Amino acid sequence: MGVTGRVLRGGRDTVPLANASVVLHWITRTSGGPVDSTRTDARGRYRFELRTADIDSTGIYLVSAMFDSLAYFSPALSLTDRALVHVEDIFAFPTTSNAPPIRLERRLATIASAATEGTREVLEILELRNTGATTRITKDTLFPTWAGRIPVGVGQERGGQGDISPEAMRFRHDSIIILGPIPPGAIKQISYAYTLRAGVRTLVIPIDQVTENVNLLLEDTAAVVTAPRLEALGVQELEQRHYAAYRAGPLMPDDRVEIQLPSTGFRSETLLPYIIAVLAAGMVVALVWALRRKPPLRTQTHSSRLS
């Protein structure tokens, strides 16, 4: 089976990338590694020959091309019993560390209802777009490829899955910073989560840069949202849970997106440990009282007559 494709250098002019290092990878859930390697010809083309292609397991094949110190990957290959498989063109770009600017296209926040202890979990998904002609990279942790604000006072911040790995994210001073490369072209998604402590009734989503759209999904459907150019989208069902949906935007720096969360109210299950403890203590007292109780008077009188 043959695997063929092209590597192109993107930018202001798209041209074939000659003599680029290209690697064919085989990846499973638990392992992975290179299968073969080659270099592109003068037209940016390459070809691999797979003598024993694995098309039945859950693993995938993909191709990577190295250019200007970065690896660019193809989508997963769809291998069948065909004699020749064509890979989508791989576009590689020169790298820059101080430009181009990265635009925040969309910010989605999903806020769960309060847990038993009163805390709420929040998941945010951001869509970033590099509108320039070079891949934005970072020099070091002091110069991220992108940074943005997160709500003040939240806890347990952690990175999630997306186009940029959690290892390339940092949380610092109520901000998230991205250290991974962001190439031009398709939107890149990042995700992260955090926890609102029990008793928090107001959540403010900080807008520190131009944001095309903000979407909110609130499991507490009685929550009240205020934001510029706000649109209510009704209640939506996701994975058998119901969320009130809202959309706002475009938003400018210092615009305010505020969510007033309902009180967690009284939850009887929070008293269960105390109820069990009280019942257990009452049973112990009753047992002690029963063991110390004197015999009834009628039993004492009957015993005296027998003597």
Secondary structure as GFF3:
##gff-version 3
##sequence-region A 1 307
A	DSSP	beta_strand	2	9	.	.	.	ID=ss1
A	DSSP	beta_strand	15	16	.	.	.	ID=ss2
A	DSSP	beta_strand	21	27	.	.	.	ID=ss3
A	DSSP	beta_strand	32	39	.	.	.	ID=ss4
A	DSSP	beta_strand	45	49	.	.	.	ID=ss5
A	DSSP	beta_strand	60	67	.	.	.	ID=ss6
A	DSSP	beta_strand	70	73	.	.	.	ID=ss7
A	DSSP	beta_strand	84	86	.	.	.	ID=ss8
A	DSSP	beta_strand	90	92	.	.	.	ID=ss9
A	DSSP	beta_strand	95	96	.	.	.	ID=ss10
A	DSSP	beta_strand	102	111	.	.	.	ID=ss11
A	DSSP	beta_strand	120	130	.	.	.	ID=ss12
A	DSSP	beta_strand	135	136	.	.	.	ID=ss13
A	DSSP	beta_strand	146	149	.	.	.	ID=ss14
A	DSSP	beta_strand	155	159	.	.	.	ID=ss15
A	DSSP	three_ten_helix	166	168	.	.	.	ID=ss16
A	DSSP	beta_strand	169	171	.	.	.	ID=ss17
A	DSSP	beta_strand	175	178	.	.	.	ID=ss18
A	DSSP	beta_strand	188	196	.	.	.	ID=ss19
A	DSSP	beta_strand	202	206	.	.	.	ID=ss20
A	DSSP	beta_strand	211	218	.	.	.	ID=ss21
A	DSSP	beta_strand	224	226	.	.	.	ID=ss22
A	DSSP	beta_strand	230	238	.	.	.	ID=ss23
A	DSSP	beta_strand	241	248	.	.	.	ID=ss24
A	DSSP	beta_strand	256	260	.	.	.	ID=ss25
A	DSSP	three_ten_helix	268	271	.	.	.	ID=ss26
A	DSSP	alpha_helix	272	292	.	.	.	ID=ss27
A	DSSP	alpha_helix	297	306	.	.	.	ID=ss28
###
